[in-house]
Amino acid sequence: MKGLINSRQFHKALAPWVFLPLFISSITGLIYRVSKDLFGYSREQVHWLMSLHEGEWLGGNGELIYVILNSLGVLWMLITGFQMFSKTIPFTKKVTKGESKG
């Protein structure tokens, strides 16, 4: 139970910091792809979306930091989320003593 509490605490602590950058990246990436592929916009017409998506507006070093932190944020949320999920859903069937396997 202690592991579950720690996973929830870590997940809850980081979630507010990761939400907005991940939300911006996912929405701008989706709109960029849909605009190009479905609506026929050129790359130049929707480049501003990719600039937001990748954090170009932060400058060279800022863009790199933004992408790294976004990636680490996703990994952190996935790991702690999976830990919480795996604690609530049993993946193995428990066999009691004397029960036949057949």
PyMOL commands that set and color helices and strands:
alter all, ss='L'
color gray80, all
select helices_A, chain A and resi 2-37+47-54+56-88
alter helices_A, ss='H'
color red, helices_A
deselect
rebuild
show_as cartoon
